[in-house]
Amino acid sequence: MKTIALVVAAGRGERFGRSLPKQYCLLAGKPVIRYSLEILTNNPHIDAVAVVGQPDHADFYKNAINGLKLLPFIAGGQTRQQSVKKGLEAIQIYKPTHVLIHDAARPFVTPKLIQRLIDGLKESPAVIPATAVVDTLKRTDHQLRITDTVDRQSLWRAQTPQAFDYPLIYAAHEQYTEHNFTDDASLFEAQGISPLIVIGDDDNIKITLEQDLAKAERILAATSIYEYRCGMGFDVHAYKTGDYVTLGGIKIANHHALEGHSDADVGLHALADAILGAIGAGDIGQHFSPKDMRWRGADSSIFIKHIMEMVFKKSARVTNADITFICENPKIGPHRQAMAEKIAALLHISHDRVNIKATTTEKLGFTGREEGIAAQAVVSIALPINH
């Protein structure tokens, strides 16, 4: 492998203000880290991508990378520099010639920026993107009183990804283990090697504080033109002997089970058809044939995860889902919240964008006679017109 990208996602985001690490927070319905991972994994100049993260973030990580082809996960250290070093050590077996090191909290890296970095490596063993400082800079004392104005000429704001000759950056991290540099270019500077600057991107912001996430939402809205599509799904399963049903991904005690080739989750099956309808991709039977023994007794979450990969490949996102269960029993009310949270995780959206309802048919029809359960789902999808 000639060029490998390391995405550093081991930070805990103490300044961010949420319990969920900032790199896994949802940005327009998609985890922040996924934006850069999608760009990096699809770039022809990058042979492989690896993530350096915290082992106790494993569930967040698995949810965020679903469907992406990455090198094995690398456990990070206590500081950013320690995490980068662990990442460089882990990819040594692939003998890369170059490495791009990127912060997971910068979602808006672009193919054009990557191209500038790759081109820059032909001139220098260390290349970083940066934007010129245009604001007037003030220095203050500890009481926040201005002591002088800083000359902004020749000042630049460093960004990531930063690109390096792999053997040299690895050797630099081996040499400076006792230091704590804020970026990787600083290790080259400490050796007397001047990294090359290529023009960065003003939209390539780093999400550090809560307001940065709101700014990122505004950038997305300004740079993408979406069309909104609606999809509807409907599913029915008959009762059979048993003592529980699976609805909306949640197992619920019941006087009967549901008959079906998979786990017969009418809620997720209706949802699957609704999403497929919105992106114009047929129906659930075309993708998961009931004649295929692989799906015998399968968890229907598998179907939703696969379909969401199709959504992500279109750079689309689910904006909301509304699911209605039609049954006399079981009572859905006590399980609404659990279902909403389960489905929201599958759709990569916040749980307040998932609505769960239930109704009866006033004892009429097969659901009224308690011969089975039906469900219908409606979803909306935001799809970039310029995808």
Contacts in CASP RR format, 6 or more apart in sequence:
PFRMAT RR
TARGET T0000
AUTHOR 0000-0000-0000
METHOD contacts of the structure
MODEL  1
MKTIALVVAAGRGERFGRSLPKQYCLLAGKPVIRYSLEILTNNPHIDAVA
VVGQPDHADFYKNAINGLKLLPFIAGGQTRQQSVKKGLEAIQIYKPTHVL
IHDAARPFVTPKLIQRLIDGLKESPAVIPATAVVDTLKRTDHQLRITDTV
DRQSLWRAQTPQAFDYPLIYAAHEQYTEHNFTDDASLFEAQGISPLIVIG
DDDNIKITLEQDLAKAERILAATSIYEYRCGMGFDVHAYKTGDYVTLGGI
KIANHHALEGHSDADVGLHALADAILGAIGAGDIGQHFSPKDMRWRGADS
SIFIKHIMEMVFKKSARVTNADITFICENPKIGPHRQAMAEKIAALLHIS
HDRVNIKATTTEKLGFTGREEGIAAQAVVSIALPINH
1 47 0 8 1.000
1 48 0 8 1.000
1 94 0 8 1.000
1 95 0 8 1.000
1 96 0 8 1.000
2 47 0 8 1.000
2 96 0 8 1.000
2 97 0 8 1.000
2 98 0 8 1.000
3 45 0 8 1.000
3 46 0 8 1.000
3 47 0 8 1.000
3 96 0 8 1.000
3 97 0 8 1.000
3 98 0 8 1.000
3 99 0 8 1.000
3 100 0 8 1.000
3 118 0 8 1.000
4 46 0 8 1.000
4 47 0 8 1.000
4 48 0 8 1.000
4 49 0 8 1.000
4 50 0 8 1.000
4 71 0 8 1.000
4 91 0 8 1.000
4 94 0 8 1.000
4 96 0 8 1.000
4 98 0 8 1.000
4 99 0 8 1.000
4 100 0 8 1.000
4 166 0 8 1.000
5 40 0 8 1.000
5 46 0 8 1.000
5 48 0 8 1.000
5 49 0 8 1.000
5 50 0 8 1.000
5 99 0 8 1.000
5 100 0 8 1.000
5 101 0 8 1.000
5 102 0 8 1.000
5 161 0 8 1.000
6 49 0 8 1.000
6 50 0 8 1.000
6 51 0 8 1.000
6 52 0 8 1.000
6 84 0 8 1.000
6 87 0 8 1.000
6 88 0 8 1.000
6 91 0 8 1.000
6 99 0 8 1.000
6 100 0 8 1.000
6 101 0 8 1.000
6 102 0 8 1.000
7 33 0 8 1.000
7 36 0 8 1.000
7 37 0 8 1.000
7 40 0 8 1.000
7 49 0 8 1.000
7 50 0 8 1.000
7 51 0 8 1.000
7 52 0 8 1.000
7 102 0 8 1.000
7 103 0 8 1.000
7 104 0 8 1.000
8 52 0 8 1.000
8 53 0 8 1.000
8 80 0 8 1.000
8 83 0 8 1.000
8 84 0 8 1.000
8 101 0 8 1.000
8 102 0 8 1.000
8 103 0 8 1.000
8 104 0 8 1.000
9 21 0 8 1.000
9 23 0 8 1.000
9 33 0 8 1.000
9 51 0 8 1.000
9 52 0 8 1.000
9 53 0 8 1.000
9 54 0 8 1.000
9 57 0 8 1.000
9 61 0 8 1.000
9 104 0 8 1.000
10 52 0 8 1.000
10 53 0 8 1.000
10 54 0 8 1.000
10 76 0 8 1.000
10 77 0 8 1.000
10 80 0 8 1.000
10 83 0 8 1.000
11 21 0 8 1.000
11 23 0 8 1.000
11 53 0 8 1.000
11 54 0 8 1.000
11 80 0 8 1.000
11 83 0 8 1.000
12 21 0 8 1.000
12 54 0 8 1.000
13 21 0 8 1.000
13 22 0 8 1.000
15 208 0 8 1.000
15 209 0 8 1.000
16 22 0 8 1.000
16 25 0 8 1.000
16 207 0 8 1.000
16 208 0 8 1.000
16 209 0 8 1.000
16 210 0 8 1.000
17 209 0 8 1.000
17 210 0 8 1.000
18 25 0 8 1.000
18 210 0 8 1.000
20 60 0 8 1.000
21 54 0 8 1.000
21 57 0 8 1.000
21 60 0 8 1.000
22 32 0 8 1.000
22 105 0 8 1.000
22 207 0 8 1.000
22 208 0 8 1.000
22 213 0 8 1.000
23 31 0 8 1.000
23 32 0 8 1.000
23 33 0 8 1.000
23 64 0 8 1.000
23 104 0 8 1.000
23 105 0 8 1.000
23 207 0 8 1.000
24 31 0 8 1.000
24 32 0 8 1.000
24 33 0 8 1.000
24 57 0 8 1.000
24 60 0 8 1.000
24 61 0 8 1.000
24 63 0 8 1.000
24 64 0 8 1.000
25 31 0 8 1.000
25 32 0 8 1.000
25 207 0 8 1.000
25 213 0 8 1.000
26 32 0 8 1.000
26 348 0 8 1.000
26 349 0 8 1.000
26 350 0 8 1.000
27 35 0 8 1.000
27 107 0 8 1.000
27 207 0 8 1.000
27 213 0 8 1.000
27 216 0 8 1.000
27 217 0 8 1.000
27 220 0 8 1.000
28 217 0 8 1.000
28 220 0 8 1.000
28 317 0 8 1.000
28 382 0 8 1.000
29 317 0 8 1.000
29 318 0 8 1.000
29 319 0 8 1.000
29 348 0 8 1.000
29 349 0 8 1.000
29 350 0 8 1.000
29 353 0 8 1.000
30 312 0 8 1.000
30 317 0 8 1.000
30 348 0 8 1.000
31 60 0 8 1.000
31 63 0 8 1.000
31 64 0 8 1.000
31 348 0 8 1.000
32 104 0 8 1.000
32 105 0 8 1.000
32 107 0 8 1.000
32 207 0 8 1.000
32 213 0 8 1.000
32 216 0 8 1.000
33 51 0 8 1.000
33 64 0 8 1.000
33 65 0 8 1.000
33 104 0 8 1.000
33 105 0 8 1.000
33 107 0 8 1.000
34 64 0 8 1.000
34 65 0 8 1.000
34 68 0 8 1.000
34 312 0 8 1.000
34 348 0 8 1.000
35 107 0 8 1.000
35 108 0 8 1.000
35 109 0 8 1.000
36 102 0 8 1.000
36 104 0 8 1.000
36 106 0 8 1.000
36 107 0 8 1.000
36 108 0 8 1.000
36 109 0 8 1.000
37 49 0 8 1.000
37 51 0 8 1.000
37 64 0 8 1.000
37 65 0 8 1.000
37 68 0 8 1.000
37 70 0 8 1.000
38 68 0 8 1.000
38 312 0 8 1.000
38 315 0 8 1.000
39 109 0 8 1.000
39 110 0 8 1.000
39 111 0 8 1.000
39 114 0 8 1.000
40 46 0 8 1.000
40 49 0 8 1.000
40 100 0 8 1.000
40 102 0 8 1.000
40 109 0 8 1.000
40 114 0 8 1.000
40 161 0 8 1.000
41 49 0 8 1.000
41 68 0 8 1.000
41 69 0 8 1.000
41 70 0 8 1.000
43 111 0 8 1.000
43 114 0 8 1.000
45 114 0 8 1.000
45 115 0 8 1.000
45 118 0 8 1.000
46 100 0 8 1.000
46 114 0 8 1.000
47 96 0 8 1.000
48 70 0 8 1.000
48 71 0 8 1.000
48 91 0 8 1.000
48 94 0 8 1.000
49 68 0 8 1.000
49 70 0 8 1.000
49 71 0 8 1.000
50 70 0 8 1.000
50 71 0 8 1.000
50 72 0 8 1.000
50 73 0 8 1.000
50 74 0 8 1.000
50 87 0 8 1.000
50 90 0 8 1.000
50 91 0 8 1.000
51 61 0 8 1.000
51 65 0 8 1.000
51 70 0 8 1.000
51 73 0 8 1.000
51 74 0 8 1.000
51 104 0 8 1.000
52 74 0 8 1.000
52 75 0 8 1.000
52 76 0 8 1.000
52 83 0 8 1.000
52 84 0 8 1.000
52 86 0 8 1.000
52 87 0 8 1.000
52 90 0 8 1.000
53 61 0 8 1.000
53 73 0 8 1.000
53 74 0 8 1.000
53 75 0 8 1.000
53 76 0 8 1.000
53 83 0 8 1.000
54 75 0 8 1.000
54 76 0 8 1.000
55 75 0 8 1.000
58 73 0 8 1.000
61 73 0 8 1.000
63 345 0 8 1.000
63 348 0 8 1.000
66 305 0 8 1.000
66 308 0 8 1.000
66 309 0 8 1.000
67 305 0 8 1.000
67 309 0 8 1.000
67 312 0 8 1.000
71 91 0 8 1.000
71 94 0 8 1.000
72 90 0 8 1.000
74 86 0 8 1.000
74 87 0 8 1.000
74 90 0 8 1.000
75 86 0 8 1.000
76 82 0 8 1.000
76 83 0 8 1.000
76 86 0 8 1.000
76 87 0 8 1.000
77 83 0 8 1.000
77 86 0 8 1.000
79 180 0 8 1.000
80 182 0 8 1.000
81 173 0 8 1.000
81 176 0 8 1.000
81 179 0 8 1.000
81 180 0 8 1.000
81 181 0 8 1.000
84 101 0 8 1.000
84 173 0 8 1.000
84 184 0 8 1.000
85 173 0 8 1.000
85 174 0 8 1.000
85 177 0 8 1.000
88 99 0 8 1.000
88 166 0 8 1.000
88 169 0 8 1.000
88 170 0 8 1.000
88 173 0 8 1.000
89 170 0 8 1.000
91 99 0 8 1.000
92 170 0 8 1.000
96 166 0 8 1.000
97 165 0 8 1.000
97 166 0 8 1.000
98 121 0 8 1.000
98 163 0 8 1.000
98 164 0 8 1.000
98 165 0 8 1.000
98 166 0 8 1.000
99 163 0 8 1.000
99 164 0 8 1.000
99 166 0 8 1.000
99 169 0 8 1.000
100 114 0 8 1.000
100 117 0 8 1.000
100 161 0 8 1.000
100 162 0 8 1.000
100 163 0 8 1.000
100 164 0 8 1.000
101 160 0 8 1.000
101 161 0 8 1.000
101 162 0 8 1.000
101 163 0 8 1.000
101 164 0 8 1.000
101 169 0 8 1.000
101 184 0 8 1.000
102 109 0 8 1.000
102 160 0 8 1.000
102 161 0 8 1.000
102 162 0 8 1.000
103 160 0 8 1.000
103 206 0 8 1.000
105 206 0 8 1.000
105 207 0 8 1.000
105 208 0 8 1.000
106 159 0 8 1.000
106 160 0 8 1.000
106 204 0 8 1.000
106 205 0 8 1.000
106 206 0 8 1.000
106 207 0 8 1.000
107 207 0 8 1.000
107 216 0 8 1.000
108 201 0 8 1.000
108 203 0 8 1.000
108 204 0 8 1.000
108 205 0 8 1.000
108 216 0 8 1.000
108 219 0 8 1.000
109 160 0 8 1.000
109 161 0 8 1.000
109 201 0 8 1.000
109 204 0 8 1.000
110 201 0 8 1.000
110 204 0 8 1.000
112 201 0 8 1.000
113 129 0 8 1.000
113 161 0 8 1.000
113 198 0 8 1.000
113 200 0 8 1.000
113 201 0 8 1.000
113 204 0 8 1.000
114 161 0 8 1.000
116 129 0 8 1.000
116 198 0 8 1.000
116 199 0 8 1.000
116 200 0 8 1.000
117 127 0 8 1.000
117 129 0 8 1.000
117 161 0 8 1.000
117 162 0 8 1.000
117 163 0 8 1.000
117 198 0 8 1.000
118 163 0 8 1.000
119 198 0 8 1.000
120 127 0 8 1.000
120 163 0 8 1.000
120 196 0 8 1.000
120 198 0 8 1.000
121 127 0 8 1.000
121 163 0 8 1.000
121 165 0 8 1.000
123 196 0 8 1.000
124 195 0 8 1.000
124 196 0 8 1.000
125 164 0 8 1.000
125 165 0 8 1.000
125 168 0 8 1.000
125 188 0 8 1.000
125 193 0 8 1.000
126 162 0 8 1.000
126 163 0 8 1.000
126 164 0 8 1.000
126 165 0 8 1.000
126 168 0 8 1.000
126 169 0 8 1.000
126 185 0 8 1.000
126 188 0 8 1.000
126 193 0 8 1.000
126 195 0 8 1.000
126 196 0 8 1.000
127 162 0 8 1.000
127 163 0 8 1.000
127 164 0 8 1.000
127 195 0 8 1.000
127 196 0 8 1.000
127 197 0 8 1.000
127 198 0 8 1.000
128 158 0 8 1.000
128 159 0 8 1.000
128 160 0 8 1.000
128 162 0 8 1.000
128 163 0 8 1.000
128 183 0 8 1.000
128 185 0 8 1.000
128 195 0 8 1.000
128 196 0 8 1.000
128 197 0 8 1.000
128 198 0 8 1.000
129 158 0 8 1.000
129 159 0 8 1.000
129 160 0 8 1.000
129 161 0 8 1.000
129 162 0 8 1.000
129 197 0 8 1.000
129 198 0 8 1.000
129 199 0 8 1.000
129 200 0 8 1.000
129 201 0 8 1.000
129 204 0 8 1.000
130 156 0 8 1.000
130 157 0 8 1.000
130 158 0 8 1.000
130 159 0 8 1.000
130 197 0 8 1.000
130 198 0 8 1.000
130 199 0 8 1.000
130 200 0 8 1.000
131 156 0 8 1.000
131 157 0 8 1.000
131 159 0 8 1.000
131 199 0 8 1.000
131 200 0 8 1.000
131 201 0 8 1.000
131 202 0 8 1.000
132 155 0 8 1.000
132 156 0 8 1.000
132 157 0 8 1.000
133 152 0 8 1.000
133 155 0 8 1.000
133 156 0 8 1.000
133 157 0 8 1.000
134 152 0 8 1.000
135 152 0 8 1.000
136 149 0 8 1.000
136 152 0 8 1.000
137 149 0 8 1.000
137 150 0 8 1.000
137 152 0 8 1.000
137 155 0 8 1.000
138 146 0 8 1.000
138 148 0 8 1.000
138 149 0 8 1.000
138 150 0 8 1.000
139 146 0 8 1.000
139 147 0 8 1.000
139 148 0 8 1.000
139 149 0 8 1.000
139 150 0 8 1.000
140 146 0 8 1.000
140 147 0 8 1.000
141 147 0 8 1.000
156 197 0 8 1.000
158 183 0 8 1.000
158 185 0 8 1.000
159 200 0 8 1.000
159 201 0 8 1.000
159 204 0 8 1.000
159 206 0 8 1.000
160 183 0 8 1.000
160 206 0 8 1.000
162 183 0 8 1.000
162 184 0 8 1.000
162 185 0 8 1.000
162 195 0 8 1.000
164 184 0 8 1.000
164 188 0 8 1.000
168 188 0 8 1.000
168 193 0 8 1.000
169 184 0 8 1.000
169 187 0 8 1.000
169 188 0 8 1.000
172 184 0 8 1.000
172 187 0 8 1.000
172 188 0 8 1.000
172 190 0 8 1.000
172 191 0 8 1.000
173 184 0 8 1.000
173 187 0 8 1.000
175 187 0 8 1.000
175 191 0 8 1.000
176 187 0 8 1.000
176 190 0 8 1.000
179 187 0 8 1.000
179 190 0 8 1.000
181 187 0 8 1.000
181 190 0 8 1.000
185 195 0 8 1.000
188 194 0 8 1.000
188 195 0 8 1.000
189 195 0 8 1.000
203 219 0 8 1.000
203 223 0 8 1.000
205 212 0 8 1.000
205 215 0 8 1.000
205 216 0 8 1.000
205 219 0 8 1.000
206 212 0 8 1.000
207 213 0 8 1.000
207 216 0 8 1.000
224 384 0 8 1.000
224 386 0 8 1.000
225 384 0 8 1.000
225 385 0 8 1.000
225 386 0 8 1.000
226 382 0 8 1.000
226 383 0 8 1.000
226 384 0 8 1.000
226 385 0 8 1.000
227 382 0 8 1.000
227 383 0 8 1.000
227 385 0 8 1.000
228 319 0 8 1.000
228 380 0 8 1.000
228 381 0 8 1.000
228 382 0 8 1.000
228 383 0 8 1.000
229 278 0 8 1.000
229 279 0 8 1.000
229 380 0 8 1.000
229 381 0 8 1.000
229 383 0 8 1.000
230 278 0 8 1.000
230 378 0 8 1.000
230 379 0 8 1.000
230 380 0 8 1.000
230 381 0 8 1.000
231 274 0 8 1.000
231 275 0 8 1.000
231 277 0 8 1.000
231 278 0 8 1.000
231 378 0 8 1.000
231 379 0 8 1.000
231 380 0 8 1.000
231 381 0 8 1.000
232 273 0 8 1.000
232 274 0 8 1.000
232 277 0 8 1.000
232 376 0 8 1.000
232 377 0 8 1.000
232 378 0 8 1.000
233 270 0 8 1.000
233 271 0 8 1.000
233 273 0 8 1.000
233 274 0 8 1.000
233 277 0 8 1.000
233 376 0 8 1.000
233 377 0 8 1.000
233 378 0 8 1.000
234 270 0 8 1.000
234 273 0 8 1.000
234 374 0 8 1.000
234 375 0 8 1.000
234 376 0 8 1.000
234 377 0 8 1.000
235 266 0 8 1.000
235 267 0 8 1.000
235 269 0 8 1.000
235 270 0 8 1.000
235 273 0 8 1.000
235 374 0 8 1.000
235 375 0 8 1.000
235 376 0 8 1.000
236 266 0 8 1.000
236 366 0 8 1.000
236 372 0 8 1.000
236 373 0 8 1.000
236 374 0 8 1.000
237 258 0 8 1.000
237 259 0 8 1.000
237 260 0 8 1.000
237 264 0 8 1.000
237 266 0 8 1.000
237 269 0 8 1.000
237 372 0 8 1.000
237 373 0 8 1.000
238 258 0 8 1.000
238 259 0 8 1.000
238 366 0 8 1.000
238 371 0 8 1.000
238 372 0 8 1.000
239 256 0 8 1.000
239 257 0 8 1.000
239 258 0 8 1.000
239 259 0 8 1.000
239 370 0 8 1.000
239 371 0 8 1.000
239 372 0 8 1.000
239 373 0 8 1.000
240 256 0 8 1.000
240 257 0 8 1.000
240 258 0 8 1.000
240 259 0 8 1.000
241 256 0 8 1.000
241 257 0 8 1.000
242 254 0 8 1.000
242 256 0 8 1.000
242 257 0 8 1.000
243 253 0 8 1.000
243 254 0 8 1.000
243 255 0 8 1.000
243 257 0 8 1.000
244 251 0 8 1.000
244 252 0 8 1.000
244 253 0 8 1.000
244 254 0 8 1.000
244 257 0 8 1.000
245 251 0 8 1.000
245 252 0 8 1.000
245 254 0 8 1.000
245 256 0 8 1.000
245 257 0 8 1.000
245 258 0 8 1.000
245 264 0 8 1.000
245 330 0 8 1.000
245 373 0 8 1.000
246 252 0 8 1.000
246 258 0 8 1.000
246 263 0 8 1.000
246 264 0 8 1.000
246 265 0 8 1.000
246 300 0 8 1.000
247 265 0 8 1.000
247 266 0 8 1.000
247 267 0 8 1.000
247 325 0 8 1.000
247 330 0 8 1.000
247 332 0 8 1.000
247 335 0 8 1.000
247 339 0 8 1.000
247 373 0 8 1.000
247 375 0 8 1.000
248 265 0 8 1.000
248 267 0 8 1.000
248 268 0 8 1.000
248 271 0 8 1.000
248 323 0 8 1.000
248 339 0 8 1.000
248 342 0 8 1.000
248 343 0 8 1.000
248 356 0 8 1.000
249 265 0 8 1.000
249 267 0 8 1.000
249 268 0 8 1.000
249 299 0 8 1.000
249 300 0 8 1.000
249 301 0 8 1.000
249 339 0 8 1.000
249 342 0 8 1.000
249 343 0 8 1.000
250 335 0 8 1.000
250 338 0 8 1.000
250 339 0 8 1.000
250 342 0 8 1.000
252 330 0 8 1.000
252 335 0 8 1.000
253 330 0 8 1.000
254 329 0 8 1.000
254 330 0 8 1.000
255 329 0 8 1.000
256 370 0 8 1.000
256 372 0 8 1.000
257 264 0 8 1.000
258 264 0 8 1.000
258 265 0 8 1.000
258 266 0 8 1.000
258 372 0 8 1.000
258 373 0 8 1.000
260 290 0 8 1.000
260 297 0 8 1.000
261 290 0 8 1.000
261 295 0 8 1.000
261 296 0 8 1.000
261 297 0 8 1.000
262 269 0 8 1.000
262 288 0 8 1.000
262 295 0 8 1.000
262 296 0 8 1.000
262 297 0 8 1.000
262 298 0 8 1.000
262 299 0 8 1.000
262 300 0 8 1.000
262 303 0 8 1.000
263 297 0 8 1.000
263 298 0 8 1.000
263 299 0 8 1.000
263 300 0 8 1.000
265 300 0 8 1.000
266 325 0 8 1.000
266 373 0 8 1.000
266 374 0 8 1.000
266 375 0 8 1.000
267 300 0 8 1.000
267 323 0 8 1.000
267 325 0 8 1.000
267 375 0 8 1.000
267 377 0 8 1.000
268 300 0 8 1.000
268 301 0 8 1.000
268 303 0 8 1.000
268 304 0 8 1.000
268 343 0 8 1.000
269 284 0 8 1.000
269 300 0 8 1.000
269 303 0 8 1.000
269 375 0 8 1.000
270 323 0 8 1.000
270 375 0 8 1.000
270 376 0 8 1.000
270 377 0 8 1.000
271 304 0 8 1.000
271 321 0 8 1.000
271 323 0 8 1.000
271 343 0 8 1.000
271 377 0 8 1.000
271 379 0 8 1.000
272 284 0 8 1.000
272 300 0 8 1.000
272 303 0 8 1.000
272 304 0 8 1.000
272 307 0 8 1.000
273 283 0 8 1.000
273 284 0 8 1.000
273 377 0 8 1.000
274 321 0 8 1.000
274 377 0 8 1.000
274 378 0 8 1.000
274 379 0 8 1.000
275 304 0 8 1.000
275 307 0 8 1.000
275 308 0 8 1.000
275 311 0 8 1.000
275 318 0 8 1.000
275 379 0 8 1.000
275 381 0 8 1.000
276 282 0 8 1.000
276 283 0 8 1.000
276 284 0 8 1.000
276 287 0 8 1.000
276 307 0 8 1.000
276 310 0 8 1.000
277 283 0 8 1.000
278 379 0 8 1.000
278 380 0 8 1.000
278 381 0 8 1.000
279 310 0 8 1.000
279 311 0 8 1.000
279 314 0 8 1.000
279 316 0 8 1.000
279 381 0 8 1.000
279 383 0 8 1.000
281 287 0 8 1.000
281 307 0 8 1.000
281 310 0 8 1.000
284 303 0 8 1.000
287 303 0 8 1.000
287 306 0 8 1.000
287 307 0 8 1.000
288 295 0 8 1.000
288 303 0 8 1.000
288 306 0 8 1.000
289 295 0 8 1.000
295 302 0 8 1.000
301 342 0 8 1.000
301 346 0 8 1.000
304 343 0 8 1.000
304 346 0 8 1.000
304 347 0 8 1.000
305 346 0 8 1.000
308 318 0 8 1.000
308 346 0 8 1.000
308 347 0 8 1.000
308 348 0 8 1.000
311 317 0 8 1.000
311 318 0 8 1.000
311 381 0 8 1.000
314 383 0 8 1.000
314 384 0 8 1.000
314 387 0 8 1.000
315 383 0 8 1.000
315 384 0 8 1.000
315 387 0 8 1.000
316 381 0 8 1.000
316 382 0 8 1.000
316 383 0 8 1.000
316 384 0 8 1.000
316 387 0 8 1.000
317 348 0 8 1.000
317 349 0 8 1.000
317 381 0 8 1.000
317 382 0 8 1.000
318 347 0 8 1.000
318 348 0 8 1.000
318 349 0 8 1.000
318 353 0 8 1.000
318 379 0 8 1.000
318 380 0 8 1.000
318 381 0 8 1.000
319 349 0 8 1.000
319 353 0 8 1.000
319 380 0 8 1.000
319 381 0 8 1.000
319 382 0 8 1.000
320 349 0 8 1.000
320 353 0 8 1.000
320 354 0 8 1.000
320 355 0 8 1.000
320 379 0 8 1.000
320 380 0 8 1.000
321 343 0 8 1.000
321 347 0 8 1.000
321 349 0 8 1.000
321 353 0 8 1.000
321 354 0 8 1.000
321 355 0 8 1.000
321 377 0 8 1.000
321 378 0 8 1.000
321 379 0 8 1.000
322 355 0 8 1.000
322 357 0 8 1.000
322 377 0 8 1.000
322 378 0 8 1.000
322 379 0 8 1.000
323 339 0 8 1.000
323 343 0 8 1.000
323 354 0 8 1.000
323 355 0 8 1.000
323 356 0 8 1.000
323 357 0 8 1.000
323 375 0 8 1.000
323 376 0 8 1.000
323 377 0 8 1.000
324 357 0 8 1.000
324 358 0 8 1.000
324 359 0 8 1.000
324 375 0 8 1.000
324 376 0 8 1.000
324 377 0 8 1.000
325 332 0 8 1.000
325 356 0 8 1.000
325 357 0 8 1.000
325 358 0 8 1.000
325 359 0 8 1.000
325 373 0 8 1.000
325 374 0 8 1.000
325 375 0 8 1.000
326 358 0 8 1.000
326 359 0 8 1.000
326 360 0 8 1.000
326 361 0 8 1.000
326 367 0 8 1.000
326 373 0 8 1.000
326 374 0 8 1.000
326 375 0 8 1.000
326 376 0 8 1.000
327 358 0 8 1.000
327 360 0 8 1.000
327 367 0 8 1.000
327 370 0 8 1.000
327 372 0 8 1.000
327 373 0 8 1.000
327 374 0 8 1.000
328 360 0 8 1.000
328 363 0 8 1.000
328 367 0 8 1.000
328 368 0 8 1.000
328 370 0 8 1.000
329 370 0 8 1.000
331 358 0 8 1.000
332 339 0 8 1.000
332 356 0 8 1.000
332 357 0 8 1.000
332 358 0 8 1.000
333 356 0 8 1.000
333 358 0 8 1.000
335 356 0 8 1.000
336 356 0 8 1.000
337 351 0 8 1.000
339 354 0 8 1.000
339 356 0 8 1.000
340 351 0 8 1.000
340 352 0 8 1.000
340 354 0 8 1.000
340 355 0 8 1.000
340 356 0 8 1.000
341 351 0 8 1.000
343 354 0 8 1.000
343 356 0 8 1.000
344 350 0 8 1.000
344 351 0 8 1.000
344 353 0 8 1.000
344 354 0 8 1.000
347 353 0 8 1.000
347 354 0 8 1.000
360 367 0 8 1.000
360 368 0 8 1.000
361 367 0 8 1.000
361 368 0 8 1.000
362 368 0 8 1.000
363 369 0 8 1.000
366 372 0 8 1.000
367 373 0 8 1.000
367 374 0 8 1.000
END
